[in-house]
Amino acid sequence: MAKDLTTSQIERQNVLNNNVALPRIQEALDVKLLEFEGRYVLTKQMVADYYDVDIRTVENCLSANEDELRHNGYFLCRGNSLKEFKLRFAPEIDFGSKTTQLGLFDFRSFLNLGMILTTSEKAKWLRARILDIVIATINEKTGGGTKYINRRDREYLPAAIQEENYHKNLTEAVNKYVDGHKTYKYAQVMDAIYKAVFCEKAKEYRKLLDLSAKDNVRRTLYAEVLRVVSSFENGVAFEITCQAKERGVLTVAEVSEICNQMAEHPLQAPYIYDARQKMASRDLAFRDVFHGNIAEYLKAVTPEEFDKFIGSKSLDFDAIMALPENQEVLKILKQAEDE
């Protein structure tokens, strides 16, 4: 999906929150920065010169997007800090005799402005360069594929093992108490659960992520989403068992109604909201996948999430599972995928 940084604040924030890619972007752009009070900054005039626009264009952009730019590092230098700034950089900057405050951009807010400016060819070039670096960084960290980026989260494996236990409860309840062909009824029940949790049937999810027939949908879900699915599967299994004991074997339609009622229960609301938000937001940032059915839940991915999946807190799942002590766990997961 083509990204337009000029129109999407979420996409811009995803770039600015990516602390793994930012140092590479800074190195590639080779921007002249002034070191001041522990950070690197540029004046409005320096920014205007870089983007080859009039300073009034920078000021207009600031006025129209002040909250976003301040959030990402733009600030006003006043008082003693301004005096110190003038003393340090007066030989190379003309401040004017009546300057009582000075707007300064740090590197993030400088990039932020470049992602908003539509009248600058240099900014257009910068946006393309940024996206190239972000994509290259994610691909490098994930070995060229993001289908299983969810597995780089340290919480994924415990969530996957837990989910398998609850998933067995569901398959047993479906096999025993739901009418229909074993394969078809299972697929229909899982569709109902996925639809309830994140508004997409398995087939729709597979198409978005370009999964093959042999790919297990559950193995691509983030840990938090897996936990919600686990809870849902366990609850559905319980309801199937209880209702079947009261009135006999259930139809798939009756199980779908159980899923719908569970999805609407106030107790589930915060968990389903969190699962939809994480799946929609992370898939857009990491997999370049847009979930239209849950687009309203989109938000920027946090710096901590970038660190979790491609930064210092991420892990190489395949390497860890290759260790002798993890072979039994790997066997359990592979067996579950084949079921």
N, C-alpha and C positions, 0 to 999 in steps of 0.2 A: 504494500500500500504506500503510495507516494505521500510523504510528509510535507506539510506546508507550515513551517515554523512561524510565518508571519500571521497566521490566523488562529493557531491553537496554543493557548497559554499552557495547557497540560503538556503538550509536546515540548515546548520551550523549557518548562520546569523539569521535565525528565532529563533533558540535556544538562541543565545546570545542577541537578542533584546527583549526576553521575560522577562521583569523585574518582572513579577509576579512569575515566576518559579525559577529564578536565586537564590534568597535567600534560597529557599528550597533545591536547588541543593547544594549550599555551605554548608548548615547545614548537609545534608546527607553524603557528602564526607568527612567532618571533615579534611580539608587540613590545614597544618600548614602554616600560613601567617605572614609576617613581616609588622607591621604598620609603615608607613613612609610617611611623608608629606601629611597626610590626606587620604591615601589609603593603601590597603593591597597588598603586593607584594611578589614575589618569585624570587630568582636568577635562572639562567639557570641550575646551579648544583642541586638546590632544585627540579626543574622541572624534570631533568633527573633522580634523585633519586626516585621521586614519580612514574614515569612511568617505572622505572627499565630499562632504556636504557643508552647508553653511551652519554656523553655530546656532542660528535660529531654528533650524530643522531639528537639531538635538534638543533644544529647549522645548519645542512643540511636542516632540515625542515624549519628553519627560513629563510634561503637563498632562498628556493623554494617558500615560501609563505609570504614574508616579508610585502608586501602591506596589505594583509588581516590581519596579526597578529598585525601590527602597528595600523590599523584601529580599532582593538578591544582591544587595551590597552598596547601592548608591547612598551617599550620605552628604550632609552639609558640614563643612569644617568651619568652626567658629572660635572666638575667644583666644585663649592661650595656644590652642592647637593651630589656629590659623597663623598666629604670630610666628610660631615655630616653623610652619610650612613656608611662610614667606622668607624667613631668614635662610632656610636651607636651599630654596629653589629660586630666589629672586634673580640670580644672574641669568637664568635661562627662561624665566617666565615673567611676562609683564602683567602684574596684578592690578594695576590702576591704584590711584591714591585713595579711593573711597570704598574699596572692597572690605565689607564687614563679614561676609560669609562666602564660602567657595564650595560649589558642588563638585564632589569627587566620585569617580567610578572605581570600584575595585575590578578585578578581572572578570568575575561572574556577571556583574551588572553591565560591564562593557560588552560582553558576549550577548547578554540579554537585549541590549539596545540594538545590536547588529541583527538579532533575530526578528526585530520589530520593524526596522527601517525598510521601507519599500522603494524609496527613491534613489538608493545607493547601489551602484554596480558592485562596489567592493563588499557591501553587506550581503548581496546576493551570492557572490563568490564564497564569502565566509560561511554562509548557511550550508552550502553544498559541501564545503570542506569539513565542517563540523559533523554533518550526518555521516560522511564517509568514515571519519575517525571513530565515531560512536559505534557504527556497524562493525568496523574492523576490530575494535576492542572487544565487543561482545562475542564475535566469532572466534577470536583468538582464545578468549577465556573458556569458551564452551567447546573448543575443538572443531569449530565450523558448523555446528548444528545446535539449534535451541529447542528442539522438540522435547528434550528431557532436561532442560535447564532447571526445572523444579527439583531435580535430584541433587543439585549442588547445595541445597539448604540442609544444614545439619539436622533439622527437625523432620526431614522427609522420611527417613528410614523408620524411626519410631512410629510415625503416623501411618506409614504403609503397613507395618506389622499389625498395628492396632486395627486398622481398617479390615485386614484379612479376617480377623477373628469375628468381627461383626458381620462381614459379608457372608461368612459361612452360615450364620444364623438366618440371614435372609434367604440364601439359596435353599436351605433345608426347609424353611417355611413355605417357600414358593413351590418346591417340588412336592411337598406333602399336602398342602392345603389350597392350591390354586389350580383351577381347571385349565387344560390346554396342553399342547405339545411342549415338551420340556424346554427345547431351545427357544421356541417362539415366545412362550409366556415369560421366560426369564428376560429376554431382550425387551419385551414390552414393559415389564415392571421396572427395569433399569431406566428405560426411557422416561417413564413417569416420574422416577426419582430425580433424574437429571433435569427434567423440565421443571420440577418443583423447586429444586435448589438453585439452578442457574439459567432457567428459561430456555434451555436448548436440549433437544433430543440428542442421543449419542451420535446419530447419523449427521446431524448438523454440526456438532462439535468436531467430528472426524473430518468433515469437509473443510472447516475453517483451519484446522491445524494440519491438513493434508496428511492424515494418518492412513496407513495401509490397513488391510483387513486383519493382518496379524498383530497390529499394535493394540495394546490394551489401554483403553481410555483412562482407566484409573491410574495407570503408571505415569501419566502426563500431568496429573493434578498437583497443585501446590499443597503443602502439608496442612495448611489451615482449611483448605477446601476439602481435603480428604477427611479431616476430622468431622466436618459438618456432614459430609456424605455418610461417614461411619455412624454418626448419631441418627441420621435419617434412616439408614438401612436397618439399624437395630430397632428403632421405633416402629417401622413398617412391619418388620418380622414379628414383633410383639403383637401388633394389632391384627395381623393376618391370623396368627395362632389363636388369639382370644376370640375373634369373630367366627372363625371356622369351628371352634369348639361349641359355640352357641347355635350356629345355624347351618353348619356343613361347609363343603368346599366352596370357595369364592371364585368369581369370575375375574378376569383381568380388569374389566371396567370397574369392579368394586374395589380392587386394589388401587387403581388410579384415583378413585375418590378418596381413599384413605390418605394417599400422598397429598392430594390437594388440601384436605382438611388439616393435615400436619403442617403444610407450608403456610397456612393462614393463622396458625396458632400463635398468639403473642409471645409465647416462650421461645419460639424458633426465630422470631423476627430479627433480633440483633445478630444472630449467628449466620443466618442466610444473607443478611445485608453485608456482613463482613466478607463472606465467601464470594459473593458477586462482585464486590468492590475490588478484592484482591485479584480475582481471575481477570476481570475486565482490564484493570490497570496494568498488571504485570504482563499480561499477554500482549498488550499494545506496546509496552516499553521494551520487552525482551524478545518477543516472537514476531512483532510487527503484525499482530492479528487483532482485528477489530470485531468485538462481539456486539453487533447491532442491537440484540435483544436486551442487553444490560448496559447500553451506552450511558444511561443516566447515572450509573455508579462509578464512572471513570473519575480518577484523580491522578495526580502526579505520583510517581513512585518515589519513596523517600531515599535519602542518602544511605540509611541503614539497610534498606532493601537491596540497593545496588551492591553494598558491601557483602550482604548475605549470599547473593547469587553469582557475582563476578569479582568480588573483592577479597580482602584478607580473611573474611569469615566463611567463605565458600569452600567447598571440598570437592575432590575428584571422586565421585561416587563409584565409578567402575574400578578405580585403583583400590579403594577401600574394600569393595566387595570381592576383589581378587585375593585378599589376604586369607590364609588358611582358616583362621578363627571365624571367618564370616561365611564359609561355604555352606553351612547348614541353613543360614538365613537366606542366602541366595537361592538355595534349592527350594525353599518354601515359597519365595516370591515367584520363581519361574514356574513352579507347579500351579500356583494360583493363576498365572497368566494363561496357562494352557487349558484351564477349566472353562 
